[in-house]
Amino acid sequence: MANSFKAHPWHGVFIGEKSPEVVTTFIEIVPSDTIKYEVDKESGFLMVDRPQKFSNIVPALYGFIPQTYCGERCADLAMERIGRVGIIGDGDPLDILVLAERSIAHGNILVHSRPIGGFRLIDRGEADDKIIAVMVKDPIYQNYKDITELPAPIVARLKHYFLTYKNIPGEEEALCEITHVYGKEEAYEVIRRSQIDYQKLFAL
């Protein structure tokens, strides 16, 4: 008999047999959303986090990779690459932004995506990597194999969003910094480490 209950999108959805090359992705918000939605970690339902601040609208499908967690091993990789100490993981599932040519009207959906790179983002001392991916079988973006192949204006738009989405006008201090833009092999390593962090924290 099939499971009668909806799977929790973080814990109950399989990341995929082809991970990290292809990963199941849970989409929380889409570019048309004026509200930032986020999965409630206890129930698995989408909840309202806050209205999108000012003009910051997410530039692509945005969500997380199930059965991942940004913990000790993700933080260790960030410190190794940046050459700093005292960085910790942000304690959330691994964020992912998925490029797709067609408009998708709402979140709370699963898509299969192919990571092509990522941003090493540090948010007030926390490692908060953003994996950049393309939707599998997308007629346009499926042709990109690595973030280095994307047109520069697209990468600049994605970076601008993450560098400004928490800023408040009038406050000069930037809350987030992107220390590296990395390719797909580094993205694979971040995903693998986040899976180990998840298994360590939630192993039965």
C-alpha positions in Angstrom: 0.0 0.0 0.0 1.3 3.4 -0.9 2.1 5.9 1.8 -1.1 7.8 2.6 0.8 10.9 3.9 2.6 13.6 2.0 6.3 13.3 2.3 8.2 16.0 4.1 10.1 17.8 1.4 13.3 18.0 3.4 13.4 14.6 4.9 11.0 12.4 2.9 12.1 13.2 -0.7 15.0 11.3 -2.1 17.8 13.4 -3.5 18.1 11.1 -6.5 20.2 8.2 -7.7 22.3 10.3 -10.0 23.3 12.9 -7.3 25.3 15.1 -7.4 25.1 15.3 -11.2 21.3 15.4 -11.1 19.4 16.3 -8.0 15.8 16.4 -7.0 15.0 20.0 -6.0 12.1 21.4 -3.9 11.1 24.8 -5.2 9.9 27.3 -2.5 9.6 30.5 -4.5 9.5 31.6 -8.1 10.2 35.0 -9.7 6.6 36.1 -9.7 6.3 35.8 -5.9 6.2 39.0 -3.9 6.2 37.0 -0.7 9.2 34.9 0.4 8.0 31.4 1.3 10.0 28.9 3.3 9.4 25.4 4.3 8.4 25.0 8.0 11.0 22.5 9.2 8.6 20.8 11.6 5.6 20.2 9.4 7.0 20.4 5.9 4.4 22.9 4.8 5.2 26.2 3.1 4.9 29.1 5.3 5.1 32.9 4.8 8.6 34.1 5.9 8.3 37.7 4.9 7.3 40.0 2.0 10.1 40.4 -0.5 12.1 43.4 0.5 12.0 46.4 -1.8 12.9 45.6 -5.4 14.6 42.3 -4.7 12.7 39.6 -6.7 14.3 36.2 -6.9 15.7 35.8 -10.5 15.0 32.1 -11.0 13.4 29.1 -9.3 14.6 29.0 -5.7 14.5 26.2 -3.1 16.7 23.5 -1.6 18.1 20.1 -2.1 16.4 17.5 0.0 18.4 15.4 2.5 21.2 18.0 2.7 22.3 20.2 5.6 24.9 23.0 5.8 26.9 21.9 8.8 30.4 21.2 9.9 31.8 19.8 6.7 30.3 22.5 4.5 31.8 25.1 6.8 35.2 23.3 6.7 35.3 23.5 3.0 34.4 27.2 3.0 37.2 27.9 5.5 39.7 25.9 3.5 38.9 27.7 0.3 38.6 31.2 1.8 41.5 30.9 4.2 39.5 32.1 7.3 38.6 30.5 10.6 35.4 30.7 12.7 32.9 30.1 9.9 30.0 27.8 10.7 27.3 26.2 8.6 24.0 28.1 8.4 22.0 25.1 9.7 19.6 24.8 6.8 19.3 22.5 3.8 21.5 23.4 0.9 20.0 26.3 -1.2 19.7 25.9 -5.0 18.6 28.3 -7.7 17.4 26.6 -10.9 17.4 28.3 -14.3 14.5 27.6 -16.6 13.4 29.1 -19.9 9.6 28.9 -19.3 7.8 30.7 -16.5 6.5 28.5 -13.7 3.6 30.0 -11.8 4.1 28.7 -8.3 6.4 26.9 -5.9 5.8 23.9 -3.7 6.9 21.6 -6.5 9.7 19.2 -7.3 12.0 19.5 -10.3 15.0 17.6 -11.5 18.0 19.9 -11.9 21.6 19.6 -13.0 24.1 21.6 -10.9 26.5 23.7 -13.0 28.3 25.7 -10.3 27.6 27.8 -7.3 28.4 30.9 -5.2 30.4 30.6 -1.9 28.3 33.0 0.1 29.1 34.1 3.6 26.3 35.5 5.6 27.5 37.1 8.9 30.0 34.4 9.5 27.9 31.5 8.2 28.6 29.4 5.1 25.5 29.7 3.0 26.4 28.2 -0.4 24.0 28.8 -3.3 24.1 26.0 -5.9 23.3 27.2 -9.4 21.6 24.6 -11.6 19.6 24.2 -14.8 16.4 22.4 -15.2 16.7 18.9 -16.7 15.4 18.9 -20.3 14.9 22.7 -20.4 15.0 23.6 -24.1 17.5 26.5 -23.6 19.4 26.0 -20.3 20.0 22.3 -20.6 22.8 23.1 -23.1 24.9 24.8 -20.4 27.2 22.3 -18.6 29.2 24.7 -16.3 28.5 28.2 -14.9 31.5 29.5 -16.9 29.4 28.9 -20.0 26.5 31.2 -18.9 26.4 34.7 -20.3 28.0 37.1 -18.0 24.9 39.3 -17.5 23.0 36.2 -16.1 25.7 35.5 -13.6 25.9 39.1 -12.6 22.1 39.2 -12.1 22.2 36.1 -9.8 25.1 37.6 -7.8 23.4 40.9 -7.4 20.3 39.2 -6.0 22.2 37.3 -3.3 24.4 40.3 -2.4 21.5 42.6 -1.9 18.4 40.5 -0.9 19.0 41.2 2.8 20.2 44.8 2.6 18.1 47.7 3.9 18.3 51.0 2.1 20.3 53.5 4.2 22.4 50.9 5.9 25.9 50.8 4.3 27.0 47.5 5.8 26.6 44.6 3.4 25.3 41.5 5.2 26.4 39.0 2.6 29.6 38.5 0.5 30.3 36.1 -2.3 33.9 35.0 -2.0 34.0 32.6 -5.0 32.0 31.7 -8.1 32.8 28.0 -8.6 32.1 25.4 -11.3 30.2 22.2 -11.3 33.0 20.0 -9.8 33.1 22.2 -6.7 29.3 22.3 -6.6 29.4 18.5 -6.5 31.8 18.6 -3.6 29.5 21.0 -1.7 26.5 18.7 -2.3 28.4 15.6 -1.2 29.5 17.3 2.0 26.0 18.6 2.7 24.7 15.0 2.4 27.3 13.8 4.9 26.3 16.7 7.3 22.7 15.7 6.9 23.4 12.0 7.6 25.4 12.8 10.6 22.7 15.0 12.1 19.6 12.9 11.2 20.9 9.3 11.1 18.6 7.0 13.0 
